[in-house]
């Protein structure tokens, strides 16, 4: 479903009217005076329009009401009341319309003639091609949708989703700290009131990330010769906060050996990324991790090898979009009892 949504969003140019307000932003807004909350609201455009019920539009002339009449839907019965929302709701204050949505070290591969390098390379080329298509689609979708700040009317309706899956509707001005703390997120629709786009937010790494790098690497043959060849890394991971992330890497590299045959290298590693400094749009960081490495080499005795792989190096990132960044990786890997170098450039999608 997520993949279908990505292609649909790409085809429609992310022309949805639904925007998500994260929980942290709701809590920030609830701490502001009601009349000031709409001046700058962090919103993220969704891949598809959310089904949050009938429109409840406001206009520029709509008066700010902190305690409006409330309609609560309880067990199929409609009754007028006033009350908060959440596990500690006070039925004598606040204003919401609520309905329930349920609860809720190196080792040689033998001394015989090596082999399989050409087949490994052919398979890697197919995987790289598929990964590149996914990267283009993901970058197009994430790069085109609005992710930043909008100016709203204080009475703009918020469609809240609670920690237990329940839902509520209330004006932005009526949001209280308890309701914000109980909400996982809120949805707003740009068609339901005055909407002024203020601009994109800074690079936001939090959440899942997908990246692909390409460049050059050095590889040593079983006959002792060392030379460079193409290198590609496909990366998938998660950043729990802006500066630190855990990612998995699938690395492919190859070159031609002295026998005019293929030397193929693949690695599967887990690494920690840390961005420690920033100068304008440039971000500087380090990476380090480990995993396994396999080398297949055609035409050379003892050419096949498997070993532990340890890697580390530097990251230089240029951000140009809230969700996209151009990143350079400069590092070294120790595997097969040798030290290899890599220099790669790639695109990260957050």
C-alpha positions in Angstrom: 0.0 0.0 0.0 2.9 2.4 0.8 4.4 1.7 -2.6 1.1 2.3 -4.3 0.7 5.6 -2.4 4.2 6.6 -3.5 3.4 6.1 -7.2 0.0 7.7 -6.8 1.6 10.8 -5.1 4.2 11.0 -7.9 1.6 10.8 -10.6 -0.6 13.5 -9.0 2.3 15.8 -8.0 1.4 15.4 -4.3 -1.7 17.5 -4.8 -3.3 16.5 -1.6 -5.0 18.9 0.8 -4.3 16.9 4.0 -1.4 17.9 6.3 -0.1 16.2 9.4 0.9 18.1 12.6 3.3 16.0 14.7 2.7 15.5 18.4 5.6 17.6 19.5 4.3 20.5 17.4 0.8 20.1 19.0 2.4 20.4 22.4 4.3 23.5 21.4 1.1 25.1 20.0 -0.9 24.3 23.1 1.6 26.3 25.2 1.0 29.5 23.1 -1.8 32.0 23.6 -4.8 30.9 21.4 -4.8 33.9 19.2 -1.1 33.4 18.3 -1.1 29.7 17.5 -1.9 30.0 13.8 1.1 32.3 13.0 3.5 29.5 12.2 2.4 25.8 12.3 4.7 22.9 11.3 2.8 20.8 8.8 3.8 17.8 6.6 1.8 17.2 3.4 0.3 13.6 3.3 0.6 11.2 0.4 -3.2 10.9 0.1 -6.1 12.9 1.4 -7.1 11.8 4.9 -10.7 10.6 5.6 -11.5 12.7 8.6 -15.1 13.5 8.0 -17.1 16.4 6.5 -15.4 19.8 6.0 -15.7 22.4 8.8 -14.4 25.5 7.0 -13.6 28.8 8.6 -13.0 32.2 7.1 -10.8 35.2 7.8 -13.8 36.8 9.6 -14.4 33.8 11.9 -14.3 34.9 15.6 -11.9 33.1 18.0 -13.9 31.1 20.5 -12.0 29.2 23.2 -14.9 27.3 24.6 -17.4 26.5 21.8 -20.4 24.2 22.0 -19.3 20.6 21.8 -21.0 17.6 20.3 -20.0 14.2 21.6 -20.9 11.0 19.8 -21.2 8.2 22.4 -22.6 4.7 21.5 -24.4 6.1 18.5 -26.2 8.8 20.5 -25.6 12.5 19.8 -25.6 14.8 22.8 -24.5 18.4 23.5 -22.0 18.9 26.2 -18.7 20.5 27.0 -15.6 18.5 27.8 -11.9 17.9 27.3 -10.4 14.9 25.4 -8.2 12.2 26.7 -7.9 9.9 29.7 -8.1 12.8 32.1 -10.7 14.9 30.3 -12.7 17.4 32.3 -16.3 17.6 31.2 -16.6 21.2 32.4 -14.0 22.8 30.2 -12.6 22.8 26.6 -14.3 22.1 23.3 -14.2 19.1 21.1 -16.3 16.9 18.8 -15.4 13.3 19.6 -16.1 9.9 18.2 -14.4 6.6 19.2 -12.3 4.6 16.7 -11.6 1.7 19.0 -8.8 1.0 21.6 -6.4 0.6 20.9 38.7 -11.9 11.4 39.4 -13.2 7.9 38.8 -16.7 6.7 39.9 -18.0 3.4 37.2 -19.6 1.2 39.6 -22.6 0.3 42.6 -23.1 -1.8 40.9 -24.3 -5.0 40.3 -22.2 -8.1 38.1 -19.2 -7.4 34.9 -18.5 -9.2 31.5 -16.8 -9.3 32.7 -13.2 -9.7 31.0 -12.7 -13.0 27.7 -14.1 -11.8 27.8 -12.0 -8.7 28.5 -8.9 -10.7 25.5 -9.6 -13.0 23.2 -10.1 -10.1 24.4 -6.9 -8.4 23.8 -4.9 -11.5 20.1 -5.9 -11.4 19.8 -5.1 -7.7 21.4 -1.7 -8.2 19.1 -0.9 -11.1 16.0 -1.7 -9.0 17.4 0.2 -6.0 18.0 3.2 -8.3 14.4 3.2 -9.5 13.1 3.1 -5.9 15.4 6.0 -5.0 14.2 8.2 -7.9 10.5 7.6 -7.0 11.1 8.2 -3.2 13.2 11.4 -3.9 10.5 12.7 -6.3 7.7 12.1 -3.8 9.5 13.4 -0.7 11.1 16.3 -2.6 7.8 17.5 -4.1 5.4 17.5 -1.1 5.2 20.5 1.2 7.0 20.0 4.5 7.4 23.2 6.5 5.4 25.9 8.0 2.0 27.4 7.2 0.0 30.3 8.7 -3.6 29.3 9.7 -6.6 30.9 11.3 -6.7 30.2 15.1 -10.1 28.6 14.5 -8.8 26.2 11.8 -10.2 22.7 12.7 -7.8 20.1 14.0 -8.6 16.4 13.4 -6.9 14.7 16.3 -5.9 11.0 16.6 -5.3 9.9 20.2 -2.8 7.5 21.6 -5.6 4.9 21.9 -6.8 5.4 18.3 -9.8 7.5 19.2 -10.5 10.7 17.3 -11.6 14.2 18.0 -12.2 17.5 16.2 -11.5 20.9 17.8 -10.4 24.4 16.7 -6.7 25.2 16.9 -7.5 27.9 19.5 -9.2 25.3 21.8 -6.3 22.9 22.0 -5.2 22.4 25.6 -2.0 20.8 26.9 -3.8 17.6 28.1 -5.4 17.1 24.7 -2.1 17.7 22.9 -0.3 15.2 25.2 -3.0 12.6 24.5 -2.7 13.0 20.7 -0.4 11.1 18.4 -0.9 13.7 15.6 -3.4 16.0 14.1 -4.6 16.4 10.5 -5.5 19.8 9.0 -7.0 20.4 5.6 -5.7 23.4 3.6 -9.2 23.9 2.0 -10.9 24.6 5.4 -9.7 28.1 6.0 -7.1 30.8 5.2 -3.9 29.0 4.3 -0.6 30.9 3.7 2.5 28.8 3.0 5.5 30.2 4.8 8.3 28.0 3.5 10.1 24.7 3.9 11.6 23.5 7.2 15.3 22.7 7.6 16.6 19.2 6.9 14.7 16.7 9.0 16.5 13.4 9.4 14.2 11.9 12.1 12.5 8.7 11.0 13.3 6.2 8.3 16.0 6.9 5.7 16.9 5.4 2.3 20.1 6.2 0.4 22.2 5.1 -2.5 25.9 5.9 -3.1 28.2 5.3 -6.0 31.9 5.9 -6.5 35.3 4.1 -6.4 36.8 1.5 -4.1 40.0 -0.4 -4.0 40.2 -4.2 -4.1 43.1 -6.6 -3.7 43.3 -9.8 -5.8 44.3 -13.2 -4.4 47.5 -12.8 -6.4 48.4 -9.7 -4.4 47.6 -7.0 -7.0 45.5 -4.1 -5.9 43.5 -1.7 -8.1 40.3 0.4 -8.0 36.9 -0.3 -9.5 33.2 0.8 -9.2 31.6 0.8 -5.7 27.9 1.1 -4.8 26.2 1.1 -1.4 22.4 0.8 -0.9 21.4 2.0 2.6 18.3 1.7 4.7 18.0 2.8 8.3 16.4 4.9 11.0 17.3 8.2 12.8 15.7 8.4 16.2 16.8 12.0 16.4 18.4 14.6 14.0 22.0 13.8 14.6 22.3 10.0 15.2 21.1 7.2 13.0 21.5 3.4 12.6 21.7 2.1 9.1 22.2 -1.1 7.2 24.4 -1.2 4.1 24.5 -3.5 1.1 27.8 -2.9 -0.7 28.8 -4.1 -4.2 32.1 -3.5 -5.9 34.2 -5.1 -8.7 37.1 -4.8 -11.0 39.0 -6.7 -13.6 42.0 -8.8 -12.4 45.3 -9.7 -14.2 43.6 -12.7 -15.8 41.0 -10.3 -17.3 38.4 -12.0 -15.2 36.0 -10.5 -12.6 36.9 -9.8 -9.0 33.5 -9.2 -7.1 33.1 -7.9 -3.6 29.9 -7.7 -1.5 29.4 -6.6 2.1 26.5 -6.5 4.5 27.1 -4.2 7.4 25.4 -2.4 10.2 26.7 1.1 11.1 26.1 4.1 13.3 26.0 7.6 11.6 26.6 10.7 13.7 26.5 14.3 12.5 28.5 16.4 14.8 28.9 19.8 13.2 27.1 22.1 10.8 28.1 25.2 8.7 25.1 26.6 6.9 23.8 23.9 4.5 26.9 21.7 5.1 26.8 19.0 7.8 29.9 17.0 8.9 29.8 13.6 10.5 31.4 10.2 11.1 30.3 6.6 10.5 31.5 3.3 11.8 30.3 -0.3 12.0 30.8 -3.9 10.9 29.4 -7.0 9.4 30.4 -9.6 6.8 32.3 -9.5 3.5 32.4 -12.0 0.6 34.8 -11.9 -2.3 34.4 -14.0 -5.5 37.2 -13.9 -8.0 37.3 -15.7 -11.3 40.5 -17.3 -12.7 42.7 -17.1 -9.6 43.6 -19.9 -7.2 42.2 -19.1 -3.7 40.3 -16.1 -5.1 37.1 -16.7 -3.1 37.1 -15.5 0.5 34.7 -14.6 3.3 35.6 -12.6 6.4 34.5 -10.1 9.0 34.3 -6.5 7.8 35.0 -3.4 9.9 34.5 0.0 8.4 34.6 3.7 9.3 35.0 7.1 7.8 33.7 10.7 7.4 30.4 12.1 6.1 29.9 15.4 4.4 26.3 16.3 3.7 24.7 19.1 1.7 21.1 19.7 2.4 18.9 21.3 -0.2 15.4 20.1 0.9 13.7 19.2 4.1 13.8 15.5 3.1 16.7 15.3 0.7 20.5 15.7 1.1 23.5 15.0 -1.1 26.1 13.1 0.9 29.7 12.1 0.4 31.3 9.0 2.2 35.0 8.8 2.5 36.3 5.8 4.5 38.1 2.6 4.8 37.1 -1.1 5.3 39.2 -3.8 6.8 38.3 -7.3 5.4 40.1 -10.3 3.9 43.2 -9.3 5.9 43.5 -6.1 3.9 42.6 -2.4 4.1 40.3 -1.0 1.3 39.3 2.6 0.6 36.1 4.0 -0.7 35.0 7.4 -2.0 31.3 7.6 -2.8 28.7 10.3 -3.4 25.0 9.7 -3.0 21.5 10.9 -2.3 19.8 10.4 1.1 16.0 10.5 1.4 14.6 11.1 4.9 
